Amino acid sequence: MFDGVHLGHHAVIESAVHSARRCNGVAAVLTFWPHPSRLFRPEQAVRLIMTPELKNRQLARLGVDAVITEEFNADYARIEAEEFLPRLKQSLPTLTTIYVGENWRFGRGRRGDIALLVTEAKKHGIAVVSAPRINQNGDPISSTRIRSYLEEGRMEDANALLGYTYFAEGVVAPGKQLGRAIGFPTLNVSWEPDLRPRYGVYVVTVSGEKSAKALTAIANYGLRPTVETTLAPRLEIHVLGPCPFDAGDKLTVEWLRFVRPERKFDSLDELRGQIAADVAAVQETGK
C-alpha cells in the first residue's frame, strides 16, 4: 500500500530509483486501492494516513517515474502466488528487477514470500532485491505504528517515522466569526482525513500562496463541544501574528506537536482564557 510513504518505504523505493538512474531505466511503484481490509473485513477497514493523490505526490518527490495502481478486488485477491509474476511480466515486458521489503507477501492468502518470488523471478530473467526492515528504537517502522501515534496525538513520534512532517491540505471555508468575537480569529480549513488524529490542540505551521514562509499557529481539531455539537470534526487554525489568509485560500498545515486534548468549557470566557494560555505557552517555547 505504501501508506504514508514512510522511512521504511524509502529504503525500498530509493534503491529502485538509484538503480534506474544508473541504467537509464524507469522506476515505477506498484500499489493498490482500496486497502485489502475493505474487501476482507469492511466493518473494520484500516483507516489510511493519506489519500492516493497525496501518496502519488510523495512518491514523485522520491524520484519515482510512474505509479501503477491496481484495483484490489475479489478477482485480484484470488491470484495465486505463482501466477503473480507471469501476469506482471506480461503487463511490463521490459521489467528487469523487483524491489521489495523483506517481509513482503503476495498472492492468494499471502502465501508468497521472498524465497518464492526469487524462484519464480529466475524463470523470467528478473532479479529480486529485498530491503531489510528499518527499525526505530528497536521496533520496525510501519504504517500501523504511525497510525497508532497519530490516533494518540504523538506527532513528534509519527513525524520521526514518516521522515517528514505530517500535514493536512484544505481550503479555508467561511466561518461564523466566533473566534474573532472572542479575540482569537481562526481559519476553518476543510479537511476530512480517513484516519483522524487525536482530537485536541496542536502546534502547527501554516503555508500557502500568500506567505513566503510557514507561519506558526495553534490548531484545534475536533468537535467543538463548547460552542456546538458537530457530527464531523473540524480543523481550526489561529495564526500567531499577522494572518494573510482568508476564505478560499488553499493551505498546507504541518502538525508539530500535541498541546492538550479537546474538552468542553463551561463558558466562552473560560474558553477564551484557555486559548490565551495555549497561545502564551507556544510563544514562550517558540514552538
Secondary structure, DSSP 8 states (H G I E B T S, - for coil): --TT--HHHHHHHHHHHHHHHHTT---EEEEEES-THHHH-GGG----SS-HHHHHHHHHHTT-SEEEEEE--HHHHT--HHHHHHHHHHH-TT--EEEEETT--BSGGG-B-HHHHHHHHHHTT-EEEEE---EETTEE--HHHHHHHHHHT-HHHHHHHHTS--EEEEEEE----HHHHTT---EEE----SS---SEEEEEEEEETTEEEEEEEEEEEE--TTT---SS-EEEEEESS-----TT-EEEEEEEEEEEE----SSHHHHHHHHHHHHHHHHHHT-
